[in-house]
Amino acid sequence: MRTRATLPTGFGRRSSRRRLRPRGSLVVLAGVCIAFAILFFQVVRPLALPLFLAAVLALLAFPFHQWLTARCGGRVGVSALVIVAVLVLMVLAPTTLGFVVAYRRSLDAVARLDRAVQTPDRFDDVLTRAARLSGLDPDDLRTRAAVAIRDGEQLLFRKAVQAVGGAAAAGIGLVLFAVAGFYFLRDGPSIVQAWEDLTPLSLDHDRNVRRQFAVICRAVVLSTILAALAQAVTLGITLGLLELVFGLGLMRWLVLLFVLSFALSMVPMVGPSLVWLPVSVWMLYEGHVAAGLTLLATGIVVVSNVDNLVRMKVLHGSAGMHPLLALVSVLGGLHEMGVLGVFVGPVVAGVFLTLLRILKEQLESHQAPLPSSRTVARAFVPTGITTDRGPAS
């Protein structure tokens, strides 16, 4: 008679615990990784934008970096250093010069106004007319003007101090951007290899994310250039037509105004308004009322909005992003991050959509179809038992 083997008491329970132990440890490890990821993000959050821009720089400049490395005899570090140094100088030199010139011009303008108000022989007619219209005493109006100018000087000084503080923070970010850009260019392949060894994503999904990131970065740069060109061309055509119709004497300045419009169109929230607004004011001052109002209306309605249309079209065609999503990402990034948000917003939106697609693919791959009830019933029918369709085979 065959005896049935008995298992020691608690053996099944201990074995089940051992089988469940790897899953529990995996959950604990994932929770610890998420906690440290949050802490790490809090540490690098103030520096995330310079690092992100350095990665974008390395991505866009990598083909030129390879070409320059070949010209430098294979010295990768020299090529990376040259690219980063040239880019930093291109950013730093015009910014510093513009800040210094603007600050000096502002001080000179305030000083001239202060001297003009304090001089009894100047602006008497203006003050008399203003006092007559407002019903105030001319001496009282002069005193108020002097106080307003002094307050303007104090406000200008406070703004200058804030600008110096912001310049210090921007300088730290620029240094980090330069250092990170240098290492991303020099050690790019090894950094990518290390990332592929550490990322929990599959190799295909990881490369898909990085490929989409590169596509969106190039699309954003292309859309920025084409948007600036569209604004400059629109403003140039408008000025040319106004010159032909009204004879304003702007023909010799058209090329300069076109170049200025193209350069200023790269700056969000300001753009070519620094060109068409002063020109329209000059037209009104010279008595060309129709031309000035036409340029003012065209600048507000057409020139200031054509860039958004071009960006949406380019992002939709190059990166496959819906025009509404492109507009929302550009405007949202502009609101949250300022000038750089125009570039960062679409990139974040595009990568987020790619991650959502990968997540959907993973969920669909793990959802196996449930067996039908007939299949389950047949699985439990013993061999030789007949069913309604005959004997089971």
C-alpha positions as CSV (number, residue, x, y, z in Angstrom):
1,M,0.0,0.0,0.0
2,R,1.4,3.3,-1.1
3,T,1.8,5.7,1.7
4,R,1.3,9.4,1.2
5,A,4.3,11.6,2.0
6,T,3.6,14.2,4.5
7,L,5.3,17.6,4.4
8,P,6.6,19.2,7.6
9,T,4.3,21.7,9.2
10,G,4.8,25.2,7.9
11,F,6.8,24.1,4.9
12,G,4.3,25.3,2.3
13,R,3.9,28.6,4.1
14,R,7.6,29.2,4.2
15,S,8.0,28.3,0.5
16,S,5.2,30.7,-0.4
17,R,6.9,33.4,1.5
18,R,10.1,32.7,-0.3
19,R,8.3,32.8,-3.6
20,L,6.7,36.2,-2.7
21,R,9.9,37.6,-1.3
22,P,11.5,38.7,-4.7
23,R,8.2,40.5,-5.6
24,G,8.1,42.3,-2.3
25,S,11.8,43.3,-2.5
26,L,11.2,44.6,-6.0
27,V,8.3,46.8,-4.7
28,V,10.5,48.1,-1.9
29,L,13.4,48.8,-4.2
30,A,11.1,50.7,-6.6
31,G,9.7,52.8,-3.8
32,V,13.2,53.6,-2.5
33,C,14.3,54.6,-6.1
34,I,11.2,56.8,-6.5
35,A,11.9,58.5,-3.1
36,F,15.5,59.2,-4.0
37,A,14.5,60.3,-7.5
38,I,12.3,63.0,-5.9
39,L,15.1,64.1,-3.6
40,F,17.5,64.2,-6.5
41,F,15.1,66.3,-8.5
42,Q,14.8,68.7,-5.6
43,V,18.6,69.0,-5.6
44,V,19.0,69.6,-9.3
45,R,15.8,71.5,-9.9
46,P,17.5,75.0,-9.8
47,L,20.0,73.8,-12.3
48,A,17.7,71.7,-14.4
49,L,17.3,74.3,-17.1
50,P,21.0,74.9,-17.9
51,L,21.5,71.1,-18.0
52,F,18.6,70.7,-20.3
53,L,19.9,73.4,-22.6
54,A,23.3,71.9,-22.6
55,A,21.9,68.5,-23.7
56,V,20.0,70.3,-26.5
57,L,23.2,72.1,-27.5
58,A,25.1,68.8,-27.6
59,L,22.3,67.2,-29.7
60,L,22.1,70.0,-32.2
61,A,25.9,70.6,-32.5
62,F,27.0,67.0,-32.6
63,P,27.3,66.8,-36.4
64,F,29.4,69.9,-36.5
65,H,31.4,68.6,-33.5
66,Q,32.2,65.5,-35.5
67,W,33.3,67.6,-38.5
68,L,35.4,69.9,-36.3
69,T,37.0,66.9,-34.5
70,A,38.2,65.6,-37.8
71,R,39.7,69.0,-38.6
72,C,41.4,69.1,-35.2
73,G,43.2,65.8,-35.7
74,G,40.8,63.7,-33.7
75,R,41.1,65.9,-30.5
76,V,37.6,65.7,-29.2
77,G,38.1,67.9,-26.2
78,V,39.5,70.8,-28.4
79,S,36.5,70.6,-30.7
80,A,34.0,70.6,-27.8
81,L,35.9,73.5,-26.1
82,V,35.8,75.6,-29.3
83,I,32.1,75.1,-29.9
84,V,31.1,75.9,-26.3
85,A,33.4,79.0,-26.1
86,V,32.1,80.4,-29.3
87,L,28.5,79.9,-28.2
88,V,29.1,81.5,-24.8
89,L,30.8,84.5,-26.4
90,M,27.9,84.9,-28.8
91,V,25.5,85.0,-25.9
92,L,27.5,86.9,-23.4
93,A,29.0,89.7,-25.5
94,P,25.8,91.2,-26.9
95,T,23.9,90.7,-23.6
96,T,26.6,92.5,-21.6
97,L,27.0,95.3,-24.1
98,G,23.3,95.8,-24.4
99,F,22.9,96.0,-20.6
100,V,25.7,98.5,-20.2
101,V,24.5,100.7,-23.1
102,A,20.9,100.6,-21.9
103,Y,21.8,101.5,-18.3
104,R,24.0,104.4,-19.4
105,R,21.3,105.7,-21.8
106,S,18.7,105.6,-19.1
107,L,20.9,107.5,-16.7
108,D,21.6,110.1,-19.3
109,A,17.9,110.5,-20.1
110,V,16.9,110.9,-16.5
111,A,19.7,113.4,-15.9
112,R,18.7,115.5,-18.9
113,L,15.1,115.5,-17.8
114,D,16.2,116.6,-14.3
115,R,18.3,119.4,-15.6
116,A,15.5,120.5,-18.0
117,V,13.0,120.7,-15.1
118,Q,15.4,122.6,-12.9
119,T,16.2,125.1,-15.6
120,P,13.7,128.0,-15.4
121,D,13.9,128.9,-19.1
122,R,12.9,125.5,-20.4
123,F,9.6,123.8,-20.7
124,D,7.8,126.9,-19.4
125,D,5.4,126.9,-22.2
126,V,4.8,123.1,-21.8
127,L,4.2,123.5,-18.1
128,T,1.9,126.5,-18.7
129,R,-0.2,124.5,-21.2
130,A,-0.3,121.5,-18.9
131,A,-1.3,123.6,-15.9
132,R,-4.0,125.3,-18.0
133,L,-5.5,121.9,-19.1
134,S,-5.2,120.3,-15.7
135,G,-6.2,123.3,-13.6
136,L,-3.0,123.1,-11.5
137,D,-0.5,125.8,-10.5
138,P,2.6,125.9,-12.8
139,D,5.0,125.9,-9.8
140,D,3.1,123.0,-8.2
141,L,3.3,121.1,-11.5
142,R,7.0,121.8,-11.7
143,T,7.5,120.5,-8.2
144,R,5.5,117.4,-9.0
145,A,7.6,116.8,-12.2
146,A,10.8,117.1,-10.2
147,V,9.6,114.6,-7.6
148,A,8.5,112.2,-10.3
149,I,11.9,112.4,-11.9
150,R,13.7,111.7,-8.6
151,D,11.3,108.8,-8.0
152,G,12.2,107.6,-11.5
153,E,15.9,107.7,-10.6
154,Q,15.3,105.6,-7.4
155,L,13.2,103.2,-9.4
156,L,15.9,102.9,-12.0
157,F,18.5,102.2,-9.3
158,R,16.4,99.5,-7.8
159,K,15.8,97.9,-11.1
160,A,19.5,98.0,-11.8
161,V,20.3,96.3,-8.5
162,Q,17.7,93.6,-9.3
163,A,19.3,93.2,-12.8
164,V,22.7,92.8,-11.2
165,G,21.3,90.0,-8.9
166,G,19.6,88.4,-11.9
167,A,22.9,88.7,-13.8
168,A,24.7,86.8,-11.1
169,A,22.2,83.9,-11.2
170,A,22.3,83.9,-15.0
171,G,26.1,83.8,-14.8
172,I,26.1,80.7,-12.6
173,G,23.6,79.1,-15.0
174,L,25.8,80.1,-18.0
175,V,28.9,78.5,-16.3
176,L,27.0,75.3,-15.7
177,F,25.7,75.3,-19.2
178,A,29.2,75.7,-20.6
179,V,30.7,72.9,-18.4
180,A,27.8,70.5,-19.1
181,G,27.8,71.3,-22.8
182,F,31.6,70.6,-23.0
183,Y,31.2,67.2,-21.3
184,F,28.1,66.3,-23.3
185,L,30.0,67.0,-26.5
186,R,33.2,65.3,-25.5
187,D,31.8,62.3,-23.7
188,G,28.5,62.0,-25.5
189,P,28.7,58.4,-26.7
190,S,30.0,57.1,-23.3
191,I,27.2,59.0,-21.5
192,V,24.6,57.5,-23.9
193,Q,26.0,54.0,-23.3
194,A,25.9,54.5,-19.5
195,W,22.3,55.7,-19.7
196,E,21.3,52.7,-21.8
197,D,22.9,50.4,-19.1
198,L,20.9,52.1,-16.3
199,T,17.5,53.0,-17.8
200,P,14.7,50.6,-16.9
201,L,13.2,51.2,-20.4
202,S,13.9,48.7,-23.1
203,L,16.5,49.6,-25.7
204,D,14.0,50.2,-28.4
205,H,11.8,52.4,-26.2
206,D,14.7,54.4,-24.9
207,R,16.0,55.1,-28.4
208,N,12.5,56.0,-29.5
209,V,12.3,58.7,-26.7
210,R,15.7,60.1,-27.6
211,R,14.9,60.1,-31.3
212,Q,11.7,62.0,-30.7
213,F,13.6,64.4,-28.4
214,A,16.0,65.1,-31.2
215,V,13.2,65.6,-33.8
216,I,11.3,68.0,-31.6
217,C,14.5,70.0,-30.8
218,R,15.3,70.4,-34.5
219,A,11.7,71.3,-35.2
220,V,11.6,74.0,-32.5
221,V,14.9,75.6,-33.8
222,L,13.5,75.5,-37.3
223,S,10.2,77.0,-36.3
224,T,11.9,79.8,-34.4
225,I,14.0,80.7,-37.4
226,L,11.1,80.5,-39.8
227,A,8.8,82.5,-37.5
228,A,11.4,85.3,-37.2
229,L,11.8,85.3,-40.9
230,A,8.0,85.5,-41.4
231,Q,7.7,88.4,-39.1
232,A,10.6,90.2,-40.8
233,V,9.3,89.6,-44.3
234,T,5.8,90.7,-43.3
235,L,7.1,93.9,-41.8
236,G,9.4,94.5,-44.8
237,I,6.6,94.1,-47.3
238,T,4.4,96.5,-45.3
239,L,7.1,99.1,-45.1
240,G,7.8,98.7,-48.8
241,L,4.1,99.2,-49.8
242,L,3.8,102.2,-47.5
243,E,6.9,103.7,-49.1
244,L,5.5,103.2,-52.6
245,V,2.1,104.7,-51.7
246,F,3.1,107.6,-49.4
247,G,6.7,108.3,-50.3
248,L,8.0,108.3,-46.7
249,G,11.7,108.2,-47.5
250,L,12.3,104.8,-45.9
251,M,13.8,103.1,-49.0
252,R,17.4,103.3,-47.8
253,W,16.5,102.0,-44.4
254,L,14.5,99.0,-45.5
255,V,17.4,96.5,-45.4
256,L,18.5,97.7,-41.9
257,L,14.9,97.5,-40.6
258,F,14.5,94.0,-42.1
259,V,17.7,92.8,-40.3
260,L,16.6,94.4,-37.0
261,S,13.2,92.8,-37.3
262,F,14.7,89.4,-37.9
263,A,17.1,89.7,-35.0
264,L,14.5,91.0,-32.6
265,S,11.9,88.4,-33.6
266,M,14.1,85.9,-31.8
267,V,13.2,87.6,-28.5
268,P,9.7,86.6,-27.4
269,M,7.3,89.1,-25.8
270,V,9.3,91.9,-27.5
271,G,9.9,90.9,-31.1
272,P,9.8,93.3,-34.0
273,S,7.6,95.7,-32.0
274,L,10.8,97.5,-31.2
275,V,10.9,98.3,-34.9
276,W,7.4,98.9,-36.2
277,L,6.2,100.8,-33.1
278,P,8.8,103.6,-33.2
279,V,8.5,103.8,-36.9
280,S,4.7,104.2,-36.7
281,V,5.2,106.9,-34.0
282,W,7.6,108.7,-36.2
283,M,5.1,108.6,-39.1
284,L,2.4,110.1,-36.9
285,Y,4.8,112.8,-35.7
286,E,5.8,113.7,-39.3
287,G,2.1,114.0,-40.3
288,H,1.7,110.7,-42.2
289,V,-1.3,109.8,-40.2
290,A,-2.7,107.2,-42.6
291,A,0.7,105.5,-43.0
292,G,1.3,105.5,-39.3
293,L,-2.1,104.0,-38.4
294,T,-1.8,101.4,-41.1
295,L,1.7,100.3,-39.9
296,L,0.4,100.3,-36.3
297,A,-2.6,98.1,-37.2
298,T,-0.5,95.8,-39.3
299,G,2.0,95.4,-36.5
300,I,-0.6,94.6,-33.9
301,V,-2.8,92.3,-36.0
302,V,-0.5,90.6,-38.5
303,V,3.2,90.9,-37.5
304,S,2.7,90.1,-33.8
305,N,0.7,86.9,-34.6
306,V,2.2,85.4,-37.7
307,D,5.0,83.8,-35.7
308,N,2.5,81.7,-33.7
309,L,1.0,80.4,-36.9
310,V,4.3,79.5,-38.4
311,R,5.4,77.7,-35.2
312,M,2.2,75.7,-35.1
313,K,2.6,74.7,-38.8
314,V,6.3,73.7,-38.5
315,L,5.8,71.8,-35.3
316,H,2.9,70.0,-36.8
317,G,4.7,69.1,-40.0
318,S,8.2,68.3,-38.6
319,A,7.4,66.8,-35.1
320,G,3.8,65.5,-35.7
321,M,2.5,67.7,-33.0
322,H,-1.1,68.9,-33.1
323,P,-1.3,72.7,-33.8
324,L,-3.4,73.3,-30.7
325,L,-0.9,71.4,-28.5
326,A,2.0,73.3,-30.2
327,L,0.3,76.7,-29.4
328,V,-0.5,75.7,-25.8
329,S,3.0,74.4,-25.2
330,V,4.6,77.5,-26.6
331,L,2.4,80.0,-24.7
332,G,2.5,77.9,-21.5
333,G,6.3,77.7,-21.6
334,L,6.6,81.4,-22.3
335,H,4.4,82.1,-19.3
336,E,6.2,79.8,-16.9
337,M,9.9,80.1,-18.0
338,G,10.0,83.3,-20.0
339,V,12.0,83.5,-23.2
340,L,13.4,80.0,-22.9
341,G,10.0,78.6,-22.4
342,V,9.2,79.0,-26.1
343,F,11.9,76.4,-26.7
344,V,11.4,74.2,-23.6
345,G,7.6,73.9,-23.7
346,P,7.2,72.1,-27.1
347,V,10.1,69.7,-26.2
348,V,8.6,68.7,-22.9
349,A,5.1,68.2,-24.5
350,G,6.5,66.1,-27.3
351,V,8.6,63.8,-25.0
352,F,5.6,63.5,-22.7
353,L,3.4,62.3,-25.6
354,T,6.1,59.8,-26.6
355,L,6.3,58.4,-23.0
356,L,2.5,58.0,-23.0
357,R,2.6,56.0,-26.2
358,I,5.3,53.7,-24.8
359,L,3.2,53.3,-21.6
360,K,0.2,52.4,-23.7
361,E,2.2,49.8,-25.6
362,Q,3.5,48.3,-22.4
363,L,0.0,48.0,-20.9
364,E,-1.4,46.5,-24.1
365,S,1.4,43.9,-24.2
366,H,0.7,42.8,-20.6
367,Q,-3.0,42.4,-21.1
368,A,-3.6,38.8,-22.4
369,P,-7.0,38.0,-23.7
370,L,-9.2,36.0,-21.3
371,P,-10.2,32.4,-22.3
372,S,-13.8,31.9,-23.3
373,S,-16.2,29.9,-21.1
374,R,-16.4,27.1,-23.7
375,T,-12.6,26.7,-23.8
376,V,-12.6,26.5,-20.0
377,A,-15.3,23.9,-20.0
378,R,-13.6,21.8,-22.5
379,A,-10.4,21.9,-20.5
380,F,-12.1,20.2,-17.6
381,V,-13.9,17.5,-19.6
382,P,-12.1,14.1,-19.0
383,T,-11.1,12.0,-21.9
384,G,-13.8,9.6,-23.1
385,I,-16.8,11.5,-21.7
386,T,-19.3,12.3,-24.5
387,T,-20.6,15.8,-24.9
388,D,-23.5,17.1,-26.9
389,R,-21.3,17.0,-30.0
390,G,-20.2,13.4,-29.6
391,P,-17.4,11.7,-27.9
392,A,-14.4,13.7,-26.9
393,S,-11.2,12.9,-28.8
